[in-house]
Structure formats: structure tokens, C-alpha cells
Amino acid sequence: METSLFKAEYKDMLKPVYAFADKAGVKLYLVGGILRDAVLKREKHNLDFDFCLKNNAISFGSRLAKEIRCGFVVLDKEHGACRLVEKIKDKIYTLDFSDFRGRTLEEDLRHRDFTINTLALELKDLFLTKDTRAKVIDSCAAVKDLKAKTIRMASPQAFDEDALRILRAFSLAATFGFKIEPRTLQLIKSKAKKLSDVSLERIRDELFKILDARDSFNYISKMDNLGVIKALLPEFNIMRGVKQGPYHHLDVWKHTLETLKQLDGLISQMRSSKRIQSYLAEPICAERSRRSLVKLGALLHDIGKPAALRRKGGKTIFHGHERIGSEIVQDVARRLKLSNDEIQALNKMVFWHLRPGYLADTEKPTPRAVFRYFRDTAQEGLSILLLSMADQRATRGPLTSRDSREQHERVISRLIKEYFKNKKEKKLVRLLNGDELIKKFKLGPSPLIGKVLSELEELQAIGRLKNKKEALEAAKRIISNEK
């Protein structure tokens, strides 16, 4: 590893850290991700640096934070870990400091999660040595596993020390396109139940990294086969073995996984569409994208089916499962500590996921039905269309026909174009407002005013109203029908 692998901005950022450590006589080691990424020539927008030192990391970090005037938080008092956060221009840098977990650096590295994260470099060598490569400490064959694209546990105790590492094995594999070596997979299978003791907030971050991968289904499927999914959310487990009607060929859980697989394929199929890819890449919260959120929506879209299951006249029905599902999803999302924007988006995906299918029952849905769909789904209109198409592709029971599948695809494809067309168009200026309604029709404050305005907006959007006179006539009819 040559010094040139480290960008100038890395060294500029770390100069004050090195100067402070040198003055304090502290031997500081740069470890883990930043070195791994340097070997892989991988760049990140927001950089995070991990450091370890023999002891007193929290005290050192607190004093350094005051010196460089940045944010400071204790992460783990018991194990001596803290974080500094600094914003420079448009980038956020985090610096984590922790005590050795063991008597020596080598013992500390053995306590890390996977071999690819065990590289270390004494910070002074970044500034005082020309041949940085020769100074990198690689006691766990990290470079060998990086070259082999392999995720391997750093020690047999890795998952006992922190069960979240079970999920992290898959998030790293998904992020880098690596494989998990067999012995690590075997240990994951035997330790999977330990994940149920990990906070959902920590699970959330790793799960979203997996879902953000192009082939997320492959990793979720492997996790399912190893018993990892069972330990994540009990809501996933209630879908297992729930049989569906003749339009389906799979039970609810297997259909859910197939929907995710089809969604992966659909997004890949549409990779040439810059508009769709830009939409999916939009951050909903922090670094979590709409792409990963709609995939979570795919995993949750039929979550209400077990509770809605009824047998009627020899038929299996799930009437109202979308409503029940949206209620369950809100609870799950809160436990995952998702943002309000994410909760609302997921709720819309689950609640309205059947709506595009209803629209596709006819070759040409009415302008009124299309308007109402986009009004109700708002920003998630496209997410739900993609989910609907994946859902339909995952439904291949004996009663599904090729004609109905092709019609569904045609209608959804037109609606996707309509979504982007609507985004381009300027929002229509209301022909009437609430004050005008109150004055003209001598109305008092009531829900009727909102109802009239909503219906007028709909009529205007589908071209039935052109001017204020027509709007007043329509308002009169609506008010008369309500009395």
C-alpha cells in the first residue's frame, strides 16, 4: 500500500489528530474500514476513521474534541469507545476511538468482526514513512481475503462478542460483492438465534445496506435458509406456510421473497432509465435510499394476510389485508426507529399496493381513476407501481393468464410515464378557494368546504372545468347533492 492510495484530504483531516497524539505521547493506530477501502480503491462521500489505542480512549477523544472543536459522544463506556464528528464544507467526518480489546494490538485485531477489517497502521507512519505499504500490520491475512473477495470471521468468538456481526457478514458481502466462507456460514447458522437479543435500531442499519444491493434477494434468501430472518422480525415468520388461492403458486412468505427477487430484476431491467434510477437513489433519511425502502416494502407488502385470512365458500380470501398490513408496518417501522418520512412512505406502499392492479383490470383506466391514484399515493406513486409490477410477476398460479399479466405490464408502464409527466407539469391554480365558496354559498366552516375543493380540483385536473364560471356551477351541484 503506497501513501498515494490515501487522498490528500485524508492526511489533511488527520494532521491535527496526529499532532495531538504526538504531543500527548499516545501511540495511535488507524484500523479497519479506511484501510480496507484503500486496498479496494473504494471511495466514500462521508469518511469514517477508526482508531485504537492501548487505553483511555474516551479521555483522549474528549481532549481531542476540545482541541479541534468538534462534536463528541461516548459510544461504549464499558469498552472505552467514543466518537468525534466534524463537518468540513459539505462532508461529515467521524473519528471513532476505542481501547485495545486485549493486551496488545494483535489481540485487539483478533476481537474484530472479520479479517478484512483487521488491517492496522500506526498513525505516525502515514506522515513519517514514504513506503506506507511496508508499515501496514496484517496479522489476520486481511489482504489475502480482500483479494479473494472473502468474508471470514476474525475468530470463532466473533458472533458471541456481538451477534450483530451475523447480519454484518451479509451487509459486507452485499456491499462489496464478496462471498462468505463456509466455516463462517456454519457458525452463523448455529448462532443465528442470538440476533433476537440485538436492538432493532442496530439491525436496521445493516438490513438497509443489504436491501440497497443490486441482488439483495440472494442475500436475504441465504439469510432465510440459515435461520437469520427468523431472528430478525417475528412479523416475517407469521407469513410462513400461509397458503393462498389459485391465483398464487406460492405461500405468502415464499411469494414475498419472490416479489423481492422480481423487484431486483425489474430495477436492473430499468437501469437505463435515468429518471427511475434517480428516483430510487433519492435519500429518504440519512444515507438510506428509496431503493432500499421500496425493497423493505416488498418484504412487508403482504404482512397483513395471515390476520386477514378467511375461508368463504371453499375460497381463500384476504379481504382488507392491505389495511391490516399498513397498521402492522407502522408498528414495525417505529420499532426500527425509521423517520416519519420513511414510515409514511412504507405505509403508503403497503396500503395502496393493490391499487395499480385494480387500475390494470381495464386496458385504459379512466382519467378520474388515474388522478385519484396519484393524488392518494403522492411521492410514492412510482414506488407502488414498481412494487405492483414485481408483485404481479411473482404471481403465477393456475388462474393467472398470460393476457392479464401482459395487460398489467402495459398499464403500469403507461402509469410510470404518467408519473413523470405529472412531475413536469405545473400544479394547477385553483379556480375557486375556500373564502370564495363561503361567501358565494353562505357556508360556515365545515368539512364540506374541503370536500367541494377536492372534487373541483379533480374535475379541473381531468379537464372537466376550464374557468371560474364552470367551477361555480360544479360547486353548486356538489353542495346541493350533499344537503
Helices and strands as residue ranges (DSSP letters): G 3-5, H 8-24, E 29-31, H 33-40, E 48-53, H 57-68, E 71-76, E 81-88, E 91-99, H 105-110, G 115-117, E 120-122, H 123-128, H 132-135, H 142-147, E 150-151, H 158-161, H 164-176, E 179-180, H 182-191, G 192-197, H 200-211, H 216-225, H 228-232, H 234-237, H 252-269, H 274-281, E 283-285, E 288-289, H 290-300, H 305-308, E 310-312, E 315-317, H 321-335, H 340-351, H 355-359, H 367-377, G 378-380, H 381-393, H 402-424, H 434-441, H 447-461, H 468-482
